[in-house]
Amino acid sequence: MVRVGILGATGYTALELMKLLLRHPEAEITLLTSRQEGEPHVGAVHPQLAGRLDLTLQNLDSSMVAARCDCVFSCLPHAASAEIVKPLVDGGT
């Protein structure tokens, strides 16, 4: 099973990616990140996923990404993605 993280999990692209990954037999979504306050449940942000995915959205922490994910998808805007992904890659994540 490949443990998957999604950066920027509140947008439409992330929603569609989660729906695809939930159907994949070898993928397990283990981390969702967002800058939203209070770590909301993914079902509160994306009602279509209520009852299908039991995760809360976390603030980005590179050590958490490294510990919980084998693979990471970025659904962030390109400028934000470049800023956030480079340190993850440089750190070996």
N, CA, C and O atoms as a GROMACS GRO file, in nm:
protein
  372
    1MET      N    1   0.085  -0.118   0.000
    1MET     CA    2   0.000   0.000   0.000
    1MET      C    3   0.090   0.124   0.000
    1MET      O    4   0.184   0.133   0.079
    2VAL      N    5   0.062   0.217  -0.087
    2VAL     CA    6   0.137   0.343  -0.095
    2VAL      C    7   0.063   0.447  -0.012
    2VAL      O    8  -0.055   0.475  -0.034
    3ARG      N    9   0.134   0.505   0.085
    3ARG     CA   10   0.077   0.608   0.172
    3ARG      C   11   0.089   0.743   0.101
    3ARG      O   12   0.199   0.786   0.066
    4VAL      N   13  -0.025   0.809   0.080
    4VAL     CA   14  -0.030   0.930  -0.002
    4VAL      C   15  -0.070   1.051   0.081
    4VAL      O   16  -0.163   1.044   0.163
    5GLY      N   17   0.001   1.161   0.059
    5GLY     CA   18  -0.036   1.289   0.118
    5GLY      C   19  -0.080   1.386   0.010
    5GLY      O   20  -0.033   1.378  -0.104
    6ILE      N   21  -0.170   1.476   0.045
    6ILE     CA   22  -0.217   1.577  -0.049
    6ILE      C   23  -0.201   1.714   0.015
    6ILE      O   24  -0.258   1.741   0.120
    7LEU      N   25  -0.121   1.798  -0.049
    7LEU     CA   26  -0.100   1.934  -0.002
    7LEU      C   27  -0.204   2.024  -0.065
    7LEU      O   28  -0.227   2.018  -0.186
    8GLY      N   29  -0.268   2.107   0.014
    8GLY     CA   30  -0.371   2.196  -0.038
    8GLY      C   31  -0.499   2.121  -0.067
    8GLY      O   32  -0.551   2.125  -0.178
    9ALA      N   33  -0.549   2.052   0.034
    9ALA     CA   34  -0.659   1.957   0.015
    9ALA      C   35  -0.798   2.018   0.012
    9ALA      O   36  -0.896   1.943   0.010
   10THR      N   37  -0.812   2.150   0.011
   10THR     CA   38  -0.945   2.210   0.015
   10THR      C   39  -1.003   2.243  -0.123
   10THR      O   40  -1.122   2.272  -0.133
   11GLY      N   41  -0.923   2.239  -0.225
   11GLY     CA   42  -0.970   2.281  -0.358
   11GLY      C   43  -1.032   2.169  -0.441
   11GLY      O   44  -1.034   2.053  -0.401
   12TYR      N   45  -1.082   2.209  -0.558
   12TYR     CA   46  -1.149   2.116  -0.649
   12TYR      C   47  -1.053   2.009  -0.700
   12TYR      O   48  -1.090   1.892  -0.708
   13THR      N   49  -0.931   2.048  -0.735
   13THR     CA   50  -0.834   1.951  -0.785
   13THR      C   51  -0.807   1.844  -0.680
   13THR      O   52  -0.802   1.725  -0.712
   14ALA      N   53  -0.791   1.886  -0.555
   14ALA     CA   54  -0.767   1.790  -0.446
   14ALA      C   55  -0.887   1.698  -0.427
   14ALA      O   56  -0.870   1.578  -0.404
   15LEU      N   57  -1.007   1.752  -0.437
   15LEU     CA   58  -1.128   1.670  -0.424
   15LEU      C   59  -1.129   1.560  -0.530
   15LEU      O   60  -1.152   1.443  -0.498
   16GLU      N   61  -1.105   1.596  -0.654
   16GLU     CA   62  -1.106   1.497  -0.762
   16GLU      C   63  -0.995   1.394  -0.742
   16GLU      O   64  -1.015   1.275  -0.767
   17LEU      N   65  -0.878   1.439  -0.698
   17LEU     CA   66  -0.768   1.347  -0.670
   17LEU      C   67  -0.805   1.249  -0.559
   17LEU      O   68  -0.779   1.130  -0.570
   18MET      N   69  -0.866   1.299  -0.452
   18MET     CA   70  -0.908   1.211  -0.343
   18MET      C   71  -1.008   1.108  -0.391
   18MET      O   72  -1.000   0.991  -0.353
   19LYS      N   73  -1.102   1.149  -0.475
   19LYS     CA   74  -1.202   1.054  -0.526
   19LYS      C   75  -1.134   0.944  -0.609
   19LYS      O   76  -1.173   0.828  -0.601
   20LEU      N   77  -1.034   0.981  -0.688
   20LEU     CA   78  -0.960   0.881  -0.765
   20LEU      C   79  -0.880   0.788  -0.674
   20LEU      O   80  -0.883   0.666  -0.690
   21LEU      N   81  -0.810   0.847  -0.578
   21LEU     CA   82  -0.726   0.766  -0.489
   21LEU      C   83  -0.808   0.672  -0.401
   21LEU      O   84  -0.763   0.562  -0.370
   22LEU      N   85  -0.926   0.714  -0.361
   22LEU     CA   86  -1.011   0.627  -0.280
   22LEU      C   87  -1.053   0.500  -0.355
   22LEU      O   88  -1.085   0.399  -0.294
   23ARG      N   89  -1.052   0.507  -0.487
   23ARG     CA   90  -1.087   0.390  -0.569
   23ARG      C   91  -0.965   0.306  -0.604
   23ARG      O   92  -0.979   0.195  -0.656
   24HIS      N   93  -0.845   0.356  -0.578
   24HIS     CA   94  -0.723   0.284  -0.616
   24HIS      C   95  -0.691   0.178  -0.511
   24HIS      O   96  -0.682   0.210  -0.392
   25PRO      N   97  -0.673   0.053  -0.552
   25PRO     CA   98  -0.652  -0.054  -0.455
   25PRO      C   99  -0.518  -0.050  -0.382
   25PRO      O  100  -0.503  -0.113  -0.278
   26GLU      N  101  -0.421   0.024  -0.434
   26GLU     CA  102  -0.288   0.028  -0.373
   26GLU      C  103  -0.256   0.162  -0.308
   26GLU      O  104  -0.143   0.184  -0.265
   27ALA      N  105  -0.353   0.252  -0.298
   27ALA     CA  106  -0.330   0.384  -0.240
   27ALA      C  107  -0.406   0.399  -0.109
   27ALA      O  108  -0.521   0.356  -0.097
   28GLU      N  109  -0.340   0.460  -0.012
   28GLU     CA  110  -0.404   0.493   0.115
   28GLU      C  111  -0.373   0.640   0.144
   28GLU      O  112  -0.257   0.677   0.161
   29ILE      N  113  -0.475   0.723   0.150
   29ILE     CA  114  -0.455   0.865   0.181
   29ILE      C  115  -0.429   0.875   0.331
   29ILE      O  116  -0.512   0.837   0.413
   30THR      N  117  -0.311   0.927   0.366
   30THR     CA  118  -0.271   0.932   0.507
   30THR      C  119  -0.252   1.074   0.560
   30THR      O  120  -0.241   1.093   0.681
   31LEU      N  121  -0.250   1.174   0.471
   31LEU     CA  122  -0.228   1.311   0.516
   31LEU      C  123  -0.292   1.409   0.420
   31LEU      O  124  -0.275   1.399   0.299
   32LEU      N  125  -0.366   1.503   0.476
   32LEU     CA  126  -0.424   1.614   0.400
   32LEU      C  127  -0.379   1.742   0.467
   32LEU      O  128  -0.390   1.756   0.589
   33THR      N  129  -0.329   1.838   0.388
   33THR     CA  130  -0.287   1.964   0.448
   33THR      C  131  -0.370   2.080   0.396
   33THR      O  132  -0.424   2.077   0.286
   34SER      N  133  -0.378   2.182   0.480
   34SER     CA  134  -0.451   2.304   0.448
   34SER      C  135  -0.407   2.411   0.545
   34SER      O  136  -0.355   2.383   0.653
   35ARG      N  137  -0.428   2.535   0.505
   35ARG     CA  138  -0.399   2.646   0.596
   35ARG      C  139  -0.523   2.689   0.674
   35ARG      O  140  -0.521   2.792   0.740
   36GLN      N  141  -0.631   2.612   0.666
   36GLN     CA  142  -0.753   2.646   0.739
   36GLN      C  143  -0.732   2.632   0.888
   36GLN      O  144  -0.658   2.545   0.934
   37GLU      N  145  -0.796   2.718   0.963
   37GLU     CA  146  -0.788   2.715   1.109
   37GLU      C  147  -0.868   2.598   1.166
   37GLU      O  148  -0.973   2.562   1.113
   38GLY      N  149  -0.818   2.540   1.274
   38GLY     CA  150  -0.896   2.444   1.351
   38GLY      C  151  -0.893   2.301   1.304
   38GLY      O  152  -0.965   2.218   1.360
   39GLU      N  153  -0.814   2.268   1.205
   39GLU     CA  154  -0.805   2.131   1.155
   39GLU      C  155  -0.941   2.068   1.128
   39GLU      O  156  -0.979   1.972   1.195
   40PRO      N  157  -1.016   2.121   1.031
   40PRO     CA  158  -1.149   2.066   1.002
   40PRO      C  159  -1.142   1.924   0.946
   40PRO      O  160  -1.042   1.885   0.886
   41HIS      N  161  -1.248   1.850   0.966
   41HIS     CA  162  -1.260   1.716   0.908
   41HIS      C  163  -1.281   1.732   0.758
   41HIS      O  164  -1.348   1.824   0.713
   42VAL      N  165  -1.223   1.641   0.680
   42VAL     CA  166  -1.235   1.650   0.535
   42VAL      C  167  -1.381   1.647   0.491
   42VAL      O  168  -1.416   1.710   0.391
   43GLY      N  169  -1.467   1.576   0.562
   43GLY     CA  170  -1.609   1.572   0.527
   43GLY      C  171  -1.679   1.705   0.545
   43GLY      O  172  -1.780   1.730   0.480
   44ALA      N  173  -1.626   1.791   0.632
   44ALA     CA  174  -1.684   1.924   0.649
   44ALA      C  175  -1.645   2.016   0.535
   44ALA      O  176  -1.719   2.108   0.499
   45VAL      N  177  -1.528   1.992   0.478
   45VAL     CA  178  -1.479   2.074   0.366
   45VAL      C  179  -1.534   2.022   0.234
   45VAL      O  180  -1.573   2.099   0.147
   46HIS      N  181  -1.535   1.890   0.219
   46HIS     CA  182  -1.585   1.824   0.098
   46HIS      C  183  -1.695   1.727   0.139
   46HIS      O  184  -1.667   1.610   0.167
   47PRO      N  185  -1.820   1.772   0.144
   47PRO     CA  186  -1.930   1.685   0.189
   47PRO      C  187  -1.941   1.554   0.111
   47PRO      O  188  -1.992   1.455   0.164
   48GLN      N  189  -1.895   1.552  -0.014
   48GLN     CA  190  -1.900   1.429  -0.095
   48GLN      C  191  -1.815   1.318  -0.034
   48GLN      O  192  -1.836   1.200  -0.064
   49LEU      N  193  -1.720   1.354   0.052
   49LEU     CA  194  -1.630   1.255   0.110
   49LEU      C  195  -1.671   1.213   0.251
   49LEU      O  196  -1.605   1.128   0.312
   50ALA      N  197  -1.777   1.271   0.303
   50ALA     CA  198  -1.824   1.235   0.438
   50ALA      C  199  -1.853   1.086   0.442
   50ALA      O  200  -1.926   1.033   0.358
   51GLY      N  201  -1.796   1.019   0.540
   51GLY     CA  202  -1.815   0.876   0.554
   51GLY      C  203  -1.724   0.791   0.468
   51GLY      O  204  -1.722   0.669   0.480
   52ARG      N  205  -1.647   0.855   0.380
   52ARG     CA  206  -1.556   0.780   0.292
   52ARG      C  207  -1.410   0.796   0.330
   52ARG      O  208  -1.327   0.712   0.297
   53LEU      N  209  -1.379   0.906   0.401
   53LEU     CA  210  -1.240   0.934   0.437
   53LEU      C  211  -1.240   1.001   0.574
   53LEU      O  212  -1.298   1.108   0.592
   54ASP      N  213  -1.176   0.938   0.669
   54ASP     CA  214  -1.178   0.987   0.807
   54ASP      C  215  -1.044   1.054   0.843
   54ASP      O  216  -0.963   0.996   0.915
   55LEU      N  217  -1.024   1.174   0.792
   55LEU     CA  218  -0.903   1.250   0.820
   55LEU      C  219  -0.938   1.395   0.848
   55LEU      O  220  -1.040   1.446   0.799
   56THR      N  221  -0.855   1.461   0.926
   56THR     CA  222  -0.867   1.605   0.944
   56THR      C  223  -0.757   1.672   0.863
   56THR      O  224  -0.653   1.612   0.837
   57LEU      N  225  -0.781   1.796   0.825
   57LEU     CA  226  -0.681   1.872   0.751
   57LEU      C  227  -0.581   1.930   0.849
   57LEU      O  228  -0.618   1.995   0.947
   58GLN      N  229  -0.454   1.907   0.821
   58GLN     CA  230  -0.345   1.948   0.909
   58GLN      C  231  -0.268   2.065   0.849
   58GLN      O  232  -0.267   2.084   0.728
   59ASN      N  233  -0.205   2.142   0.935
   59ASN     CA  234  -0.108   2.241   0.887
   59ASN      C  235   0.013   2.164   0.835
   59ASN      O  236   0.048   2.058   0.887
   60LEU      N  237   0.076   2.219   0.733
   60LEU     CA  238   0.191   2.153   0.673
   60LEU      C  239   0.308   2.149   0.771
   60LEU      O  240   0.348   2.251   0.826
   61ASP      N  241   0.361   2.030   0.790
   61ASP     CA  242   0.478   2.007   0.874
   61ASP      C  243   0.563   1.904   0.798
   61ASP      O  244   0.522   1.790   0.782
   62SER      N  245   0.682   1.945   0.752
   62SER     CA  246   0.761   1.858   0.667
   62SER      C  247   0.800   1.727   0.736
   62SER      O  248   0.810   1.624   0.670
   63SER      N  249   0.821   1.728   0.867
   63SER     CA  250   0.854   1.603   0.935
   63SER      C  251   0.733   1.509   0.937
   63SER      O  252   0.750   1.387   0.931
   64MET      N  253   0.613   1.565   0.946
   64MET     CA  254   0.491   1.484   0.942
   64MET      C  255   0.475   1.422   0.803
   64MET      O  256   0.437   1.306   0.790
   65VAL      N  257   0.504   1.501   0.699
   65VAL     CA  258   0.494   1.450   0.563
   65VAL      C  259   0.590   1.332   0.546
   65VAL      O  260   0.551   1.227   0.494
   66ALA      N  261   0.713   1.349   0.590
   66ALA     CA  262   0.813   1.243   0.577
   66ALA      C  263   0.773   1.117   0.653
   66ALA      O  264   0.797   1.006   0.605
   67ALA      N  265   0.714   1.133   0.770
   67ALA     CA  266   0.678   1.018   0.853
   67ALA      C  267   0.554   0.945   0.804
   67ALA      O  268   0.542   0.824   0.823
   68ARG      N  269   0.461   1.016   0.741
   68ARG     CA  270   0.331   0.956   0.710
   68ARG      C  271   0.307   0.928   0.562
   68ARG      O  272   0.205   0.869   0.527
   69CYS      N  273   0.400   0.970   0.474
   69CYS     CA  274   0.373   0.958   0.330
   69CYS      C  275   0.489   0.895   0.254
   69CYS      O  276   0.606   0.920   0.282
   70ASP      N  277   0.453   0.812   0.156
   70ASP     CA  278   0.550   0.761   0.060
   70ASP      C  279   0.549   0.847  -0.066
   70ASP      O  280   0.649   0.853  -0.138
   71CYS      N  281   0.438   0.912  -0.090
   71CYS     CA  282   0.416   0.992  -0.210
   71CYS      C  283   0.332   1.113  -0.172
   71CYS      O  284   0.242   1.103  -0.089
   72VAL      N  285   0.363   1.228  -0.233
   72VAL     CA  286   0.287   1.350  -0.202
   72VAL      C  287   0.243   1.416  -0.332
   72VAL      O  288   0.323   1.432  -0.425
   73PHE      N  289   0.117   1.454  -0.338
   73PHE     CA  290   0.064   1.533  -0.448
   73PHE      C  291   0.044   1.676  -0.400
   73PHE      O  292  -0.005   1.698  -0.289
   74SER      N  293   0.083   1.771  -0.483
   74SER     CA  294   0.058   1.911  -0.449
   74SER      C  295  -0.058   1.963  -0.530
   74SER      O  296  -0.056   1.960  -0.654
   75CYS      N  297  -0.160   2.010  -0.462
   75CYS     CA  298  -0.276   2.072  -0.526
   75CYS      C  299  -0.279   2.221  -0.491
   75CYS      O  300  -0.384   2.283  -0.485
   76LEU      N  301  -0.161   2.274  -0.469
   76LEU     CA  302  -0.146   2.416  -0.436
   76LEU      C  303  -0.129   2.497  -0.563
   76LEU      O  304  -0.091   2.442  -0.666
   77PRO      N  305  -0.157   2.627  -0.558
   77PRO     CA  306  -0.124   2.712  -0.673
   77PRO      C  307   0.026   2.701  -0.702
   77PRO      O  308   0.105   2.677  -0.611
   78HIS      N  309   0.065   2.719  -0.829
   78HIS     CA  310   0.203   2.689  -0.868
   78HIS      C  311   0.308   2.767  -0.789
   78HIS      O  312   0.411   2.709  -0.754
   79ALA      N  313   0.287   2.893  -0.759
   79ALA     CA  314   0.386   2.970  -0.684
   79ALA      C  315   0.399   2.917  -0.541
   79ALA      O  316   0.510   2.904  -0.489
   80ALA      N  317   0.288   2.887  -0.479
   80ALA     CA  318   0.291   2.831  -0.343
   80ALA      C  319   0.352   2.692  -0.345
   80ALA      O  320   0.427   2.656  -0.254
   81SER      N  321   0.322   2.616  -0.447
   81SER     CA  322   0.375   2.481  -0.457
   81SER      C  323   0.527   2.483  -0.469
   81SER      O  324   0.595   2.405  -0.402
   82ALA      N  325   0.580   2.570  -0.553
   82ALA     CA  326   0.725   2.579  -0.570
   82ALA      C  327   0.794   2.613  -0.439
   82ALA      O  328   0.900   2.559  -0.408
   83GLU      N  329   0.734   2.701  -0.363
   83GLU     CA  330   0.790   2.743  -0.235
   83GLU      C  331   0.788   2.630  -0.131
   83GLU      O  332   0.882   2.617  -0.052
   84ILE      N  333   0.684   2.551  -0.131
   84ILE     CA  334   0.667   2.447  -0.029
   84ILE      C  335   0.732   2.315  -0.068
   84ILE      O  336   0.788   2.246   0.018
   85VAL      N  337   0.726   2.279  -0.195
   85VAL     CA  338   0.775   2.148  -0.238
   85VAL      C  339   0.928   2.140  -0.237
   85VAL      O  340   0.984   2.036  -0.204
   86LYS      N  341   0.995   2.248  -0.274
   86LYS     CA  342   1.142   2.244  -0.279
   86LYS      C  343   1.204   2.200  -0.147
   86LYS      O  344   1.289   2.111  -0.149
   87PRO      N  345   1.166   2.257  -0.032
   87PRO     CA  346   1.224   2.208   0.094
   87PRO      C  347   1.192   2.060   0.122
   87PRO      O  348   1.273   1.991   0.183
   88LEU      N  349   1.076   2.014   0.080
   88LEU     CA  350   1.042   1.872   0.099
   88LEU      C  351   1.135   1.784   0.017
   88LEU      O  352   1.185   1.682   0.066
   89VAL      N  353   1.157   1.822  -0.108
   89VAL     CA  354   1.246   1.745  -0.195
   89VAL      C  355   1.390   1.752  -0.143
   89VAL      O  356   1.458   1.651  -0.135
   90ASP      N  357   1.434   1.871  -0.107
   90ASP     CA  358   1.569   1.887  -0.054
   90ASP      C  359   1.590   1.806   0.073
   90ASP      O  360   1.700   1.759   0.100
   91GLY      N  361   1.484   1.789   0.151
   91GLY     CA  362   1.492   1.711   0.274
   91GLY      C  363   1.478   1.562   0.254
   91GLY      O  364   1.484   1.485   0.350
   92GLY      N  365   1.458   1.520   0.128
   92GLY     CA  366   1.448   1.377   0.099
   92GLY      C  367   1.309   1.319   0.106
   92GLY      O  368   1.293   1.197   0.103
   93THR      N  369   1.208   1.405   0.115
   93THR     CA  370   1.070   1.356   0.121
   93THR      C  371   1.018   1.326  -0.018
   93THR      O  372   0.904   1.284  -0.033
   0.00000   0.00000   0.00000
